[in-house]
Amino acid sequence: MIVEHKAKGGLIKFDIEIKNSKIKDLKITGDFFIYPEDSVFALEKKLRGKTEKESMEIIKDYLRTVEAPGITIEDFKNLLKKAFEDKDAVQSN
């Protein structure tokens, strides 16, 4: 599923697959800037196999180590929360 969030620094998109309440696969894209640029790939890797709660902690710790103008930790956490909520809505239908 794709979830997106418009932050001050640009659009953030998660193409995310959640299975058994864990992130099975994740691709982070959008029109935002983050330095170093390859840090997005490292974050994707760190989040795979993690629950929502584990992922929130990883995001909080990891995004403190990068520069992302106009993007906050809360932007990423809100997007992740939306992905898990949307996953639950899809499964209950």
C-alpha angles and dihedrals in degrees: 000000000000122000124177140190130195107222127181089259096048146289118317119198129190117198093194139172117198121191128172089359092300132103106257096178136359137183118184116204139150142113098289129111125238128173129243087035096215091057089091090063091049091050091050089053093048092051098050112106094015131123123235092262093048090047093053090056092046092051092048093050098037100047090054087067097056138060115241112165111218093002121108134194086246091059090059094041092051091050092049091048090051091051093054092045092049090049090055092048091051093049095048094055 
